[in-house]
Amino acid sequence: MPFIYLSPSVREDNQYIVGGTEEYYMNRIADAMIPHLRAGGILFARNNPGNSLSQVIAQSNAGSYDLHLALHSSSSPEEFRGVLRGPDVYFYTASERGRKAAELIAENLKTIYPDPGLVTVIPITTHAELRKTGAIAVLVEIAYHDNYEDAAWIRDHIDEIGKNLAQSVVQYLEIAA
């Protein structure tokens, strides 16, 4: 059976403009994913909100996972605070399988995000959770928590986002098998 590592944000200091934190909302989305992952025959392990990023990476690397899925929300640089919107799906630049997973996740997010044209896929080499994990890794910045519309969308669509991401994982793992 496919086995994934779910890594919701451990950033309890990132405050949402609508109340709550990045850690809180990303853990709720991970919770919403679980029944859909189980229904799709996907086993999973999950980080502990009290872990540091280095502990999350070490725990992921200690297992044999088919995918490491990091769940985050973005914040804008000061000069764009409250202006930027949309999901960004990151993958490690040199990972072809990571690119395929990121593209599939982004395409599916376009079906539920209010402005599909704002959903982007971004190759990157600097993020530790993509660069240092042994499994194929994707980091989803679901939307901007300093933008009222995005933060409210996350808050009000937890179950829909969780289901969409879980279905994306199931689809990716069927293709990758």
N, C-alpha and C positions, 0 to 999 in steps of 0.2 A: 504494500500500500504506500502511496506517496506520503511524504512526511515534510511538513513545513515548520519554520520557526517564525512565530508572530512577534513582532517587536514594536508595540505601541510606545509612543514617546514617554520618556522618563522625566520630561521637563515640567515640573510642577510650578516653576517660576514664570512660565509664559502665560500671561493672563489674556483671556478672551474679552473683547470689547462688550460682549453680551453677558459676561459673568462666567465663572469657571476657568479651568486651565487646559492647556494643551494635553497634559497627562490625563486629566479626567475624560475629556472627549475622545481621545484616541483609544483609551481603554474601553470606553463604551462601544466604540465602533468594533474593536476586536471582539468584545462580548457578542455583538450582533452577528459577527461572522461565524461564530462557532457552530450553531445549528446547521448552517448551510455547508460548512466544510464537512461536518459529519455526514450530512445527507449525500455529499459528493464523494464519500469514501476517503477523505483526506485526514490523516493523523496530524497532530500539531503539538508543539511545545510553545511556551510563551514566556517572555521575560517577566521579571518581578519589578513593579514600579519603583521599588527601593534601590534597584541596581544602578550603578554608574554605566556610562556607555561602554567603557572597557570591559566591565563585567558582562554586559549584554553580548558583546562580540565574543568574549571567551566562552560563554555558555553556548552560543550558536555554533562556534567552532568545535565544541566538545561533542556535538552530535553529528549525525549523517543526514543532513537535510537536503531536500530537492529544491527548496526555495527559502530564502530569508526575506520576509516582507516587513519593512519598517513603515510605520504609520505616524505621520507628523502633520502639523499645520504650519503655515508660513507666517512670518512677520516681515513687514516691509522695512527698508531703510528709512530713517527718520524723515527724509525729504519726500517720501512717497507714502507715509503712514496713512492708512485708510483709503488709499487710491487703488493699489494693485489688487487684482482679483484672479481667481482661477486655480485649478489644480495643476501642479507640476509633478511629473513622474520621472524620477531620476534612475539611471543605471550607470554602472561602471563602464567607461568608454570602450575598453577592450573586450567587453563581454557581449558576444553576439546573442547568446541565450538570454542575457539580461535585457538586451535591447528588445528582443521579441516579447519577453514578459512585460516590459514597460509599455510597449506599443499596444499590446492587447488590453492591458489595464486602462490605458488612456482612452482607447476606442470605446470601451465599455463605460467609462466615466462620462464620456460625451453624451451618453444616452440619458443621464440623470442630472448632470450639472446644468443650471439655467442658461448659460452661454457657452455652448460646446466649442466655439472658436477660441476660447481662453484656455482650453486644456492642452498642455504641452508635454512633450517628451524631451528630456535633457540628458545628454551624456555628460559625465563628470568624473574626475579622477581624485578629487580632494576629500570627499566625504568618507570618513573612517568606516561607517557602517556598510558602505559599498566596497571599499578598497580592501578592508581587512577581514571580511567574512569569507569563509571557505565555500559556502554555498552560493549559487546564483543569487544575486541580491537586487532588490528593487526598493527604492524609498519613495513613498507617495506623500507629497505635501498636498493634502486634500483640498485646502483652500487657505485664504489669509485670515488669521484670527484677529487682525487689527482692522479689518474691513467689516463694517457692520453687516452688509448683505451676505458676505461669505460666512462670517461667524454664525449668523442666524441660520443660514442654510445648513451648516454642519449640525448645529444644535437641533434643528427641526427635522433632520433627515437621517438620523443615526441608523435606523434599521435599514433604510433603503441603501445607504452607502455601504453598510456592512454586507448586505446581501449581494450588491454589485461587485464588491471586491472579492468576496468568497467565490462567486460564480466566475470571475476572471481567473482566480487561482485554479479552480477546477478545469477550466478551458485550457489554460496554459499547460497544466500538468498532463492533460490528455494529449495535447499536441507534442509535448516534449518526450512522451513515453516511447 
